[in-house]
């Protein structure tokens, strides 16, 4: 066991503080930029202290200013992102739970082949299957719909694998006890497995919500109308057109700060469950 010494304590805290500063400094710059005018931001050097335009910038970002590269305000774009993230998260967890349940507790031909087929999809990068997926979704008429934004993304090999590994650790005595009590397969799933999996579900909820919220490539292909832009695409539209002088960086930075709030709130509110789901081994 390593002896604790004052110098080691100072060094560990210094490294931790340095790491926090490296990660937090870009966020601080975005926050500062969201409180200044666009003219102040493009000056050299950029101001490093907050300005007095915070409320005006955030109001313009939330409710639209007509100069954002999009006529849709950030409130609507964040709503699209929220609905998309929730559908993807709930869909991934539900499908993964049922898939893992079937693989572990049911006997059917080629069971392990099905599992390995699911697992091998982890080796396929998104770019390999994105064009065929787009063709299928377009043929079904799901462009610019929540179904098109979410349905191709709700299957998760990773979550299926994690739930399978957890279900394999559930004692066989629980299965026998449920069978003796007259519980059918779905009742055993609902009353035993799902409650036992709540910490894993919470951890996956946080991860998958952030995954769904930050989706960029797929919505970029799927959305051609402004009313279906998620907030990540909205930010890209704000800074992607015109020269530097025509970009309202203060509004774009305010939008970026607002876009970070929902994922940050989910992580903070579910931090206890998230950590427990990742490290808890108690069954």
C-alpha positions as CSV (number, residue, x, y, z in Angstrom):
1,X,0.0,0.0,0.0
2,X,1.4,3.4,-1.0
3,X,2.1,5.7,2.0
4,X,0.3,9.0,1.9
5,X,2.8,11.9,2.0
6,X,2.2,15.7,1.8
7,X,4.2,16.0,-1.5
8,X,2.2,13.2,-3.1
9,X,-1.1,14.8,-2.0
10,X,0.0,18.2,-3.5
11,X,1.2,16.5,-6.7
12,X,-2.0,14.5,-7.2
13,X,-4.2,17.6,-6.6
14,X,-2.1,19.7,-8.9
15,X,-2.5,17.1,-11.7
16,X,-6.2,17.0,-11.1
17,X,-6.6,20.7,-11.1
18,X,-4.5,21.0,-14.3
19,X,-6.7,18.4,-16.0
20,X,-9.9,20.3,-14.9
21,X,-8.5,23.5,-16.3
22,X,-7.6,22.0,-19.6
23,X,-11.2,20.5,-20.0
24,X,-13.0,23.6,-18.6
25,X,-11.2,26.4,-20.4
26,X,-12.9,26.0,-23.7
27,X,-16.3,25.9,-21.9
28,X,-15.3,29.0,-20.0
29,X,-14.4,30.7,-23.3
30,X,-17.8,29.7,-24.8
31,X,-19.6,31.1,-21.7
32,X,-17.6,34.4,-21.9
33,X,-18.3,34.7,-25.6
34,X,-22.0,34.3,-25.0
35,X,-22.0,37.4,-22.8
36,X,-20.4,39.8,-25.4
37,X,-21.4,41.4,-28.6
38,X,-20.3,39.8,-31.9
39,X,-17.9,42.7,-32.5
40,X,-16.2,42.2,-29.1
41,X,-15.6,38.5,-29.8
42,X,-13.8,39.0,-33.1
43,X,-11.3,41.5,-31.6
44,X,-7.8,40.4,-30.8
45,X,-7.3,39.5,-28.1
46,X,-10.8,38.2,-27.2
47,X,-12.1,39.4,-23.8
48,X,-11.6,36.8,-21.1
49,X,-14.1,38.3,-18.6
50,X,-17.9,38.2,-18.9
51,X,-19.6,41.1,-20.6
52,X,-23.0,42.7,-20.2
53,X,-24.9,41.2,-23.1
54,X,-25.8,37.8,-21.5
55,X,-29.6,38.2,-21.3
56,X,-29.9,39.7,-24.8
57,X,-27.8,37.0,-26.4
58,X,-29.6,34.1,-24.6
59,X,-33.0,35.6,-25.4
60,X,-32.0,35.9,-29.1
61,X,-30.8,32.3,-29.1
62,X,-33.8,30.9,-27.4
63,X,-36.5,32.7,-29.3
64,X,-34.8,33.5,-32.6
65,X,-33.2,36.7,-33.9
66,X,-33.6,36.2,-37.7
67,X,-29.8,36.1,-38.1
68,X,-29.0,32.5,-37.0
69,X,-28.8,30.9,-40.4
70,X,-32.2,29.2,-39.5
71,X,-35.7,30.6,-38.9
72,X,-36.2,28.0,-36.2
73,X,-35.5,29.0,-32.6
74,X,-33.3,27.1,-30.2
75,X,-36.3,26.1,-28.0
76,X,-37.8,24.1,-30.9
77,X,-34.4,22.6,-31.9
78,X,-33.7,21.5,-28.3
79,X,-37.2,19.9,-28.2
80,X,-36.4,17.9,-31.3
81,X,-33.1,16.8,-29.7
82,X,-34.8,15.9,-26.5
83,X,-37.5,13.8,-28.1
84,X,-35.0,12.1,-30.3
85,X,-32.7,11.3,-27.4
86,X,-35.5,9.9,-25.2
87,X,-36.8,7.7,-28.0
88,X,-33.3,6.4,-28.8
89,X,-32.5,5.8,-25.1
90,X,-35.8,4.0,-24.2
91,X,-35.8,2.0,-27.4
92,X,-32.2,0.9,-27.0
93,X,-32.7,-0.2,-23.4
94,X,-36.0,-2.0,-24.0
95,X,-34.8,-3.9,-27.1
96,X,-31.5,-4.8,-25.4
97,X,-33.3,-6.1,-22.3
98,X,-35.6,-8.3,-24.3
99,X,-32.8,-9.5,-26.6
100,X,-30.6,-10.4,-23.7
101,X,-33.5,-12.1,-21.9
102,X,-34.2,-14.2,-25.0
103,X,-30.6,-15.2,-25.5
104,X,-30.0,-16.2,-21.9
105,X,-33.3,-17.8,-20.8
106,X,-34.8,-19.3,-24.0
107,X,-33.7,-22.3,-26.1
108,X,-34.0,-21.9,-29.8
109,X,-32.0,-23.0,-32.9
110,X,-28.9,-21.0,-33.6
111,X,-29.1,-19.1,-30.4
112,X,-25.4,-18.5,-30.1
113,X,-25.2,-17.7,-33.8
114,X,-27.8,-14.9,-33.3
115,X,-25.8,-13.6,-30.3
116,X,-22.6,-13.5,-32.2
117,X,-24.3,-11.9,-35.2
118,X,-25.5,-9.1,-32.9
119,X,-22.1,-8.8,-31.2
120,X,-20.2,-8.6,-34.6
121,X,-22.2,-5.5,-35.6
122,X,-19.9,-3.7,-33.1
123,X,-17.1,-4.1,-35.7
124,X,-19.0,-2.4,-38.4
125,X,-18.4,1.4,-38.5
126,X,-21.3,3.7,-39.0
127,X,-20.1,4.8,-42.4
128,X,-20.3,1.2,-43.8
129,X,-24.1,0.9,-43.2
130,X,-25.2,4.5,-43.3
131,X,-26.0,4.7,-47.0
132,X,-28.0,1.5,-47.2
133,X,-29.8,2.6,-44.0
134,X,-30.6,5.9,-45.6
135,X,-31.9,4.3,-48.7
136,X,-34.3,2.1,-46.7
137,X,-35.5,5.0,-44.5
138,X,-36.0,7.2,-47.6
139,X,-38.0,4.5,-49.4
140,X,-40.3,4.2,-46.4
141,X,-41.0,8.0,-46.5
142,X,-39.4,8.6,-43.1
143,X,-37.3,11.6,-44.0
144,X,-37.8,14.6,-41.7
145,X,-39.7,12.5,-39.1
146,X,-38.9,11.4,-35.6
147,X,-39.2,7.8,-36.8
148,X,-36.5,8.4,-39.4
149,X,-34.3,10.1,-36.8
150,X,-34.6,7.4,-34.2
151,X,-35.6,3.9,-35.5
152,X,-32.3,3.1,-37.2
153,X,-30.5,4.0,-34.0
154,X,-32.4,2.1,-31.3
155,X,-30.7,-1.2,-31.6
156,X,-27.6,-1.6,-29.5
157,X,-25.2,-4.5,-29.5
158,X,-23.2,-3.1,-26.6
159,X,-26.3,-2.8,-24.3
160,X,-27.4,-6.3,-25.3
161,X,-24.0,-7.7,-24.4
162,X,-23.9,-5.9,-21.1
163,X,-27.4,-7.1,-20.1
164,X,-26.6,-10.7,-21.2
165,X,-23.5,-10.7,-19.0
166,X,-25.5,-9.5,-16.1
167,X,-28.4,-12.0,-16.6
168,X,-25.8,-14.8,-16.6
169,X,-24.9,-13.9,-13.0
170,X,-28.5,-14.1,-11.8
171,X,-28.7,-17.3,-9.6
172,X,-30.6,-20.2,-11.0
173,X,-32.4,-20.4,-7.6
174,X,-34.4,-17.3,-8.6
175,X,-35.5,-18.9,-11.8
176,X,-36.6,-22.0,-10.0
177,X,-38.4,-20.0,-7.3
178,X,-40.3,-18.0,-9.8
179,X,-41.3,-21.2,-11.7
180,X,-42.5,-22.8,-8.5
181,X,-44.6,-19.6,-7.7
182,X,-46.3,-20.0,-11.1
183,X,-44.6,-17.0,-12.7
184,X,-44.4,-17.2,-16.5
185,X,-41.4,-15.9,-18.5
186,X,-42.6,-12.3,-18.9
187,X,-43.6,-12.1,-15.3
188,X,-40.2,-13.3,-14.3
189,X,-38.7,-10.7,-16.6
190,X,-40.9,-7.9,-15.3
191,X,-40.8,-8.7,-11.6
192,X,-37.3,-10.1,-11.1
193,X,-34.9,-9.3,-13.9
194,X,-35.9,-5.6,-14.5
195,X,-35.7,-4.6,-10.8
196,X,-32.3,-6.3,-10.5
197,X,-31.1,-4.5,-13.6
198,X,-32.2,-1.0,-12.4
199,X,-28.6,0.3,-11.8
200,X,-27.4,-1.0,-15.1
201,X,-30.4,0.6,-16.8
202,X,-29.7,3.9,-15.1
203,X,-26.0,3.8,-16.2
204,X,-27.1,3.0,-19.8
205,X,-29.8,5.7,-19.7
206,X,-27.1,8.4,-19.1
207,X,-24.8,7.0,-21.8
208,X,-27.5,6.5,-24.4
209,X,-29.2,9.9,-23.7
210,X,-25.9,11.7,-24.3
211,X,-25.4,9.6,-27.4
212,X,-28.8,10.4,-28.8
213,X,-28.5,14.1,-27.9
214,X,-25.2,14.5,-29.6
215,X,-26.2,12.8,-32.9
216,X,-24.8,14.8,-35.8
217,X,-24.1,12.6,-38.9
218,X,-27.4,10.8,-39.1
219,X,-29.7,13.9,-38.5
220,X,-27.5,15.7,-41.1
221,X,-28.7,13.2,-43.7
222,X,-32.2,12.8,-42.4
223,X,-33.3,16.4,-42.0
224,X,-33.9,18.8,-44.9
225,X,-36.4,21.1,-43.3
226,X,-35.6,23.5,-40.5
227,X,-38.5,22.3,-38.2
228,X,-36.7,19.0,-37.7
229,X,-33.2,20.3,-37.0
230,X,-31.8,19.0,-33.7
231,X,-29.8,21.6,-31.8
232,X,-26.4,20.1,-32.9
233,X,-27.4,20.7,-36.6
234,X,-28.7,24.1,-35.6
235,X,-25.3,25.1,-34.3
236,X,-23.7,23.9,-37.5
237,X,-26.1,26.0,-39.6
238,X,-25.3,29.0,-37.5
239,X,-21.5,28.9,-38.0
240,X,-21.4,27.0,-41.3
241,X,-22.5,29.7,-43.8
242,X,-20.8,33.0,-44.8
243,X,-17.6,34.5,-43.7
244,X,-16.3,35.1,-40.2
245,X,-17.8,38.7,-40.1
246,X,-21.3,37.5,-40.9
247,X,-21.4,34.9,-38.0
248,X,-23.0,35.9,-34.8
249,X,-20.5,34.1,-32.6
250,X,-22.2,35.4,-29.4
251,X,-25.5,33.8,-30.4
252,X,-23.8,30.6,-31.5
253,X,-21.9,30.3,-28.2
254,X,-25.1,31.0,-26.2
255,X,-26.7,28.2,-28.2
256,X,-23.8,25.9,-27.5
257,X,-24.1,26.6,-23.8
258,X,-27.8,25.9,-23.8
259,X,-27.2,22.7,-25.8
260,X,-24.9,21.4,-23.0
261,X,-27.4,21.9,-20.2
262,X,-29.8,18.9,-20.7
263,X,-27.0,16.3,-20.9
264,X,-25.2,17.9,-18.0
265,X,-28.5,17.9,-16.0
266,X,-29.0,14.2,-16.7
267,X,-25.5,13.3,-15.6
268,X,-25.8,15.4,-12.4
269,X,-29.3,14.1,-11.4
270,X,-28.4,10.5,-12.1
271,X,-24.7,10.6,-11.0
272,X,-25.3,8.3,-8.1
273,X,-27.1,5.7,-10.2
274,X,-24.7,6.0,-13.0
275,X,-21.6,5.3,-10.9
276,X,-23.4,2.5,-9.0
277,X,-24.4,0.9,-12.3
278,X,-20.8,0.9,-13.5
279,X,-19.0,-0.3,-10.4
280,X,-21.6,-2.2,-8.3
281,X,-21.1,-5.9,-8.3
282,X,-23.6,-6.7,-5.7
283,X,-26.4,-9.0,-7.0
